[in-house]
Amino acid sequence: MTRLLEGKSALVTGAGSGIGRATAIAMAREGARVTVADLAGPGAGDTVAAIRAAGGEAQAVVADVTRPHQVAAMVDAAVAAYGRLDCAHNNAGVAAGTLGAGGQRVGDIDQEVWDRMIAVNLTGVWLCMKHELAAMERTGGGAIVNTASIAGLVGLPGTHAYVAAKHGVVGLTKAAAIDHAEAGIRVNAICPGYIETPMIGDSMARRGERILARAAMRRLGQPEEIAEAVVWLCSDRSGFITGTTVTADGGYMAS
Ligand SMILES: NC(=O)c1ccc[n+]([C@@H]2O[C@H](COP(=O)([O-])OP(=O)(O)OC[C@H]3O[C@@H](n4cnc5c(N)ncnc54)[C@H](O)[C@@H]3O)[C@@H](O)[C@H]2O)c1
């Protein structure tokens, strides 16, 4: 059977852990040569090692998605190694809990935390797309998937900066899809529900029972379950899908 991303060059940010790692591994399994980017070098290295151990092709790049020069160098590295850029998963993100601000309301949060949440979760996606779109336009097209969240579709308690950033990602995705459709580039967003990664430790500690009670499937998702949807959105099998969101949340948003 033909693999979904055979011969394509793919880039994944935040690929040293969780959803990004699972996507990078799934893309490689489907035949892509993958640039595994993360702020954390050891995590990116572990992902590359897992891909190579399975017979795939990948390189690690250390890049902070909030740093313009590092983002430009990251995209250049993908093109230099694999000749072009066909697919990108802009996935790096931080939760309020990671910054020690989980559970805070609008009046409680420090501006430093707000700025960092917007910088990584929203501006970082814009900055990556700025360079990825240019690379894709040079070779006639591509597909981008931005990681938003169910927090990009509804409000959630105690995490307003994250909610604001993820709503921004959904809007940015729609606008980019319109602007770049004629160049042959599709842009979509994946909206995961609660997925079992290091990121949700704080949310689960604060309100894990309520979270599981609302999800129709009564369980957390696995990173691999998000990765499958991202691979499909990057593949030619989703050729008429652009400017939209795909929600993968075990039925959380259904209630
Ligand atoms: N886990 C969930 O329940 C869930 C739900 C919805 C959306 N998401 C989103 O999925 C994405 C991945 O999250 P995850 O759950 O896999 O978390 P994770 O913490 O396991 O992985 C996040 C990765 O992003 C990297 N990262 C953080 N800041 C970065 C930066 N400035 N530049 C480059 N890399 C950076 C981290 O080093 C880490 O490897 C995030 O955008 C997150 O908001 C997660």
The ligand as an SDF file (V2000), in Angstrom:
LIG
                    3D

 44 48  0  0  0  0  0  0  0  0999 V2000
   -1.9910   17.8450   25.7630 N   0  0  0  0  0  0  0  0  0  0  0  0
   -3.1720   18.3760   25.5430 C   0  0  0  0  0  0  0  0  0  0  0  0
   -4.1640   18.0220   26.1850 O   0  0  0  0  0  0  0  0  0  0  0  0
   -3.3630   19.4160   24.4710 C   0  0  0  0  0  0  0  0  0  0  0  0
   -4.6610   19.7730   24.1070 C   0  0  0  0  0  0  0  0  0  0  0  0
   -4.8610   20.7080   23.1140 C   0  0  0  0  0  0  0  0  0  0  0  0
   -3.7870   21.3050   22.5030 C   0  0  0  0  0  0  0  0  0  0  0  0
   -2.5310   20.9660   22.8680 N   0  0  0  0  0  0  0  0  0  0  0  0
   -1.4350   21.6260   22.1720 C   0  0  0  0  0  0  0  0  0  0  0  0
   -0.6200   20.6350   21.5770 O   0  0  0  0  0  0  0  0  0  0  0  0
    0.6890   21.1520   21.4150 C   0  0  0  0  0  0  0  0  0  0  0  0
    1.6870   20.1370   21.9550 C   0  0  0  0  0  0  0  0  0  0  0  0
    1.4600   19.9830   23.3380 O   0  0  0  0  0  0  0  0  0  0  0  0
    1.7840   18.6320   24.1330 P   0  0  0  0  0  0  0  0  0  0  0  0
    0.5850   18.2940   24.8970 O   0  0  0  0  0  0  0  0  0  0  0  0
    2.3910   17.6410   23.2370 O   0  0  0  0  0  0  0  0  0  0  0  0
    2.8360   19.2150   25.1890 O   0  0  0  0  0  0  0  0  0  0  0  0
    4.3240   18.8130   25.5800 P   0  0  0  0  0  0  0  0  0  0  0  0
    4.6480   19.6990   26.7210 O   0  0  0  0  0  0  0  0  0  0  0  0
    4.4510   17.3420   25.7040 O   0  0  0  0  0  0  0  0  0  0  0  0
    5.1820   19.2640   24.2810 O   0  0  0  0  0  0  0  0  0  0  0  0
    5.3670   20.5960   23.9500 C   0  0  0  0  0  0  0  0  0  0  0  0
    6.7240   20.7290   23.2840 C   0  0  0  0  0  0  0  0  0  0  0  0
    6.8550   22.0800   22.8230 O   0  0  0  0  0  0  0  0  0  0  0  0
    8.1760   22.4950   23.0930 C   0  0  0  0  0  0  0  0  0  0  0  0
    8.2180   23.9600   23.1980 N   0  0  0  0  0  0  0  0  0  0  0  0
    7.7170   24.7480   24.1650 C   0  0  0  0  0  0  0  0  0  0  0  0
    7.9880   26.0320   23.9240 N   0  0  0  0  0  0  0  0  0  0  0  0
    8.6830   26.0570   22.7690 C   0  0  0  0  0  0  0  0  0  0  0  0
    9.2470   27.0910   21.9970 C   0  0  0  0  0  0  0  0  0  0  0  0
    9.1820   28.3650   22.3900 N   0  0  0  0  0  0  0  0  0  0  0  0
    9.8850   26.7660   20.8450 N   0  0  0  0  0  0  0  0  0  0  0  0
    9.9890   25.4750   20.4510 C   0  0  0  0  0  0  0  0  0  0  0  0
    9.4750   24.4470   21.1430 N   0  0  0  0  0  0  0  0  0  0  0  0
    8.8330   24.7440   22.2910 C   0  0  0  0  0  0  0  0  0  0  0  0
    8.5380   21.8330   24.4080 C   0  0  0  0  0  0  0  0  0  0  0  0
    9.9620   21.7800   24.6040 O   0  0  0  0  0  0  0  0  0  0  0  0
    7.8890   20.4700   24.2270 C   0  0  0  0  0  0  0  0  0  0  0  0
    8.7760   19.5330   23.6660 O   0  0  0  0  0  0  0  0  0  0  0  0
    0.7020   22.5010   22.1090 C   0  0  0  0  0  0  0  0  0  0  0  0
    0.5260   23.5240   21.1520 O   0  0  0  0  0  0  0  0  0  0  0  0
   -0.5000   22.4360   23.0140 C   0  0  0  0  0  0  0  0  0  0  0  0
   -1.0030   23.7060   23.3120 O   0  0  0  0  0  0  0  0  0  0  0  0
   -2.2830   20.0370   23.8390 C   0  0  0  0  0  0  0  0  0  0  0  0
  1  2  1  0
  2  3  2  0
  2  4  1  0
  4  5  1  0
  4 44  2  0
  5  6  2  0
  6  7  1  0
  7  8  2  0
  8  9  1  0
  8 44  1  0
  9 10  1  0
  9 42  1  0
 10 11  1  0
 11 12  1  0
 11 40  1  0
 12 13  1  0
 13 14  1  0
 14 15  2  0
 14 16  1  0
 14 17  1  0
 17 18  1  0
 18 19  2  0
 18 20  1  0
 18 21  1  0
 21 22  1  0
 22 23  1  0
 23 24  1  0
 23 38  1  0
 24 25  1  0
 25 26  1  0
 25 36  1  0
 26 27  1  0
 26 35  1  0
 27 28  2  0
 28 29  1  0
 29 30  1  0
 29 35  2  0
 30 31  1  0
 30 32  2  0
 32 33  1  0
 33 34  2  0
 34 35  1  0
 36 37  1  0
 36 38  1  0
 38 39  1  0
 40 41  1  0
 40 42  1  0
 42 43  1  0
M  CHG  2   8   1  16  -1
M  END
$$$$
